[in-house]
Amino acid sequence: MEAIYEFDVRDMPVTVAVDASGASVHESGPREWRARIGKIPVATA
């Protein structure tokens, strides 16, 4: 079951990103992108 919550927040920018299994995208996202970006060859001039 999924839910969407709405909050009125003043003077505090916030992003909440949780997938359907409850995992935080703020934790899994950087780890996943580091793994992907780390495989890209870097050209040196």
N, CA, C and O atoms as a GROMACS GRO file, in nm:
protein
  180
    1MET      N    1   0.084  -0.117   0.000
    1MET     CA    2   0.000   0.000   0.000
    1MET      C    3   0.088   0.124   0.000
    1MET      O    4   0.188   0.130   0.072
    2GLU      N    5   0.052   0.221  -0.078
    2GLU     CA    6   0.130   0.344  -0.086
    2GLU      C    7   0.048   0.460  -0.030
    2GLU      O    8  -0.075   0.456  -0.030
    3ALA      N    9   0.117   0.560   0.017
    3ALA     CA   10   0.050   0.678   0.072
    3ALA      C   11   0.126   0.802   0.030
    3ALA      O   12   0.248   0.798   0.009
    4ILE      N   13   0.055   0.910   0.017
    4ILE     CA   14   0.115   1.039  -0.013
    4ILE      C   15   0.078   1.133   0.100
    4ILE      O   16  -0.040   1.147   0.135
    5TYR      N   17   0.176   1.197   0.158
    5TYR     CA   18   0.154   1.291   0.267
    5TYR      C   19   0.184   1.431   0.219
    5TYR      O   20   0.279   1.453   0.144
    6GLU      N   21   0.106   1.525   0.263
    6GLU     CA   22   0.129   1.665   0.230
    6GLU      C   23   0.153   1.742   0.358
    6GLU      O   24   0.077   1.732   0.454
    7PHE      N   25   0.261   1.819   0.358
    7PHE     CA   26   0.296   1.900   0.475
    7PHE      C   27   0.309   2.045   0.432
    7PHE      O   28   0.358   2.072   0.322
    8ASP      N   29   0.268   2.135   0.515
    8ASP     CA   30   0.292   2.277   0.493
    8ASP      C   31   0.413   2.314   0.578
    8ASP      O   32   0.406   2.312   0.700
    9VAL      N   33   0.523   2.347   0.512
    9VAL     CA   34   0.648   2.378   0.581
    9VAL      C   35   0.692   2.518   0.537
    9VAL      O   36   0.688   2.551   0.419
   10ARG      N   37   0.734   2.598   0.633
   10ARG     CA   38   0.781   2.733   0.601
   10ARG      C   39   0.929   2.745   0.634
   10ARG      O   40   0.974   2.696   0.738
   11ASP      N   41   1.002   2.810   0.547
   11ASP     CA   42   1.144   2.840   0.569
   11ASP      C   43   1.229   2.715   0.590
   11ASP      O   44   1.328   2.720   0.664
   12MET      N   45   1.193   2.605   0.528
   12MET     CA   46   1.273   2.484   0.541
   12MET      C   47   1.252   2.397   0.417
   12MET      O   48   1.159   2.316   0.412
   13PRO      N   49   1.338   2.414   0.316
   13PRO     CA   50   1.323   2.328   0.197
   13PRO      C   51   1.353   2.183   0.233
   13PRO      O   52   1.450   2.154   0.303
   14VAL      N   53   1.270   2.093   0.185
   14VAL     CA   54   1.287   1.952   0.220
   14VAL      C   55   1.240   1.864   0.105
   14VAL      O   56   1.144   1.896   0.035
   15THR      N   57   1.309   1.753   0.086
   15THR     CA   58   1.268   1.652  -0.010
   15THR      C   59   1.266   1.518   0.061
   15THR      O   60   1.365   1.478   0.122
   16VAL      N   61   1.155   1.451   0.053
   16VAL     CA   62   1.143   1.319   0.112
   16VAL      C   63   1.125   1.221  -0.004
   16VAL      O   64   1.032   1.234  -0.083
   17ALA      N   65   1.213   1.124  -0.011
   17ALA     CA   66   1.206   1.028  -0.121
   17ALA      C   67   1.224   0.887  -0.066
   17ALA      O   68   1.334   0.846  -0.030
   18VAL      N   69   1.113   0.815  -0.061
   18VAL     CA   70   1.113   0.679  -0.010
   18VAL      C   71   1.044   0.592  -0.113
   18VAL      O   72   0.936   0.626  -0.161
   19ASP      N   73   1.106   0.478  -0.149
   19ASP     CA   74   1.043   0.391  -0.247
   19ASP      C   75   0.934   0.304  -0.183
   19ASP      O   76   0.910   0.314  -0.063
   20ALA      N   77   0.870   0.220  -0.263
   20ALA     CA   78   0.757   0.141  -0.216
   20ALA      C   79   0.793   0.043  -0.104
   20ALA      O   80   0.706   0.001  -0.028
   21SER      N   81   0.921   0.006  -0.094
   21SER     CA   82   0.961  -0.088   0.012
   21SER      C   83   1.010  -0.016   0.137
   21SER      O   84   1.050  -0.081   0.234
   22GLY      N   85   1.007   0.118   0.136
   22GLY     CA   86   1.046   0.195   0.253
   22GLY      C   87   1.192   0.236   0.255
   22GLY      O   88   1.237   0.296   0.352
   23ALA      N   89   1.266   0.204   0.150
   23ALA     CA   90   1.408   0.242   0.143
   23ALA      C   91   1.422   0.389   0.102
   23ALA      O   92   1.348   0.437   0.016
   24SER      N   93   1.515   0.458   0.163
   24SER     CA   94   1.539   0.599   0.133
   24SER      C   95   1.619   0.613   0.004
   24SER      O   96   1.727   0.556  -0.010
   25VAL      N   97   1.564   0.688  -0.089
   25VAL     CA   98   1.634   0.712  -0.215
   25VAL      C   99   1.756   0.802  -0.192
   25VAL      O  100   1.850   0.801  -0.271
   26HIS      N  101   1.754   0.879  -0.082
   26HIS     CA  102   1.870   0.962  -0.049
   26HIS      C  103   1.990   0.876  -0.013
   26HIS      O  104   2.104   0.920  -0.030
   27GLU      N  105   1.968   0.756   0.035
   27GLU     CA  106   2.078   0.665   0.068
   27GLU      C  107   2.116   0.577  -0.051
   27GLU      O  108   2.234   0.561  -0.081
   28SER      N  109   2.016   0.521  -0.119
   28SER     CA  110   2.044   0.428  -0.229
   28SER      C  111   2.085   0.500  -0.356
   28SER      O  112   2.165   0.446  -0.433
   29GLY      N  113   2.034   0.619  -0.381
   29GLY     CA  114   2.063   0.692  -0.505
   29GLY      C  115   2.210   0.723  -0.525
   29GLY      O  116   2.266   0.684  -0.627
   30PRO      N  117   2.276   0.791  -0.430
   30PRO     CA  118   2.419   0.822  -0.448
   30PRO      C  119   2.504   0.696  -0.463
   30PRO      O  120   2.598   0.694  -0.544
   31ARG      N  121   2.473   0.592  -0.388
   31ARG     CA  122   2.549   0.467  -0.398
   31ARG      C  123   2.534   0.406  -0.538
   31ARG      O  124   2.632   0.360  -0.596
   32GLU      N  125   2.412   0.406  -0.590
   32GLU     CA  126   2.386   0.350  -0.722
   32GLU      C  127   2.454   0.432  -0.832
   32GLU      O  128   2.512   0.375  -0.925
   33TRP      N  129   2.447   0.565  -0.823
   33TRP     CA  130   2.508   0.648  -0.926
   33TRP      C  131   2.661   0.645  -0.919
   33TRP      O  132   2.726   0.653  -1.023
   34ARG      N  133   2.719   0.634  -0.800
   34ARG     CA  134   2.865   0.620  -0.792
   34ARG      C  135   2.909   0.494  -0.863
   34ARG      O  136   3.012   0.493  -0.932
   35ALA      N  137   2.832   0.386  -0.848
   35ALA     CA  138   2.866   0.260  -0.916
   35ALA      C  139   2.857   0.276  -1.067
   35ALA      O  140   2.941   0.224  -1.140
   36ARG      N  141   2.757   0.348  -1.116
   36ARG     CA  142   2.740   0.368  -1.260
   36ARG      C  143   2.846   0.463  -1.316
   36ARG      O  144   2.907   0.436  -1.418
   37ILE      N  145   2.866   0.575  -1.248
   37ILE     CA  146   2.960   0.676  -1.296
   37ILE      C  147   3.103   0.624  -1.290
   37ILE      O  148   3.185   0.658  -1.375
   38GLY      N  149   3.134   0.543  -1.191
   38GLY     CA  150   3.268   0.489  -1.175
   38GLY      C  151   3.311   0.402  -1.291
   38GLY      O  152   3.430   0.380  -1.310
   39LYS      N  153   3.217   0.351  -1.370
   39LYS     CA  154   3.248   0.267  -1.485
   39LYS      C  155   3.272   0.346  -1.614
   39LYS      O  156   3.314   0.288  -1.714
   40ILE      N  157   3.247   0.475  -1.612
   40ILE     CA  158   3.266   0.559  -1.730
   40ILE      C  159   3.413   0.594  -1.742
   40ILE      O  160   3.471   0.649  -1.649
   41PRO      N  161   3.475   0.563  -1.857
   41PRO     CA  162   3.617   0.597  -1.873
   41PRO      C  163   3.637   0.749  -1.880
   41PRO      O  164   3.556   0.820  -1.939
   42VAL      N  165   3.744   0.795  -1.820
   42VAL     CA  166   3.776   0.937  -1.819
   42VAL      C  167   3.891   0.960  -1.915
   42VAL      O  168   3.997   0.897  -1.903
   43ALA      N  169   3.871   1.049  -2.012
   43ALA     CA  170   3.976   1.081  -2.108
   43ALA      C  171   4.064   1.190  -2.051
   43ALA      O  172   4.014   1.289  -1.997
   44THR      N  173   4.195   1.173  -2.062
   44THR     CA  174   4.288   1.276  -2.017
   44THR      C  175   4.348   1.345  -2.138
   44THR      O  176   4.378   1.280  -2.238
   45ALA      N  177   4.364   1.475  -2.128
   45ALA     CA  178   4.415   1.552  -2.241
   45ALA      C  179   4.564   1.568  -2.234
   45ALA      O  180   4.624   1.630  -2.322
   0.00000   0.00000   0.00000
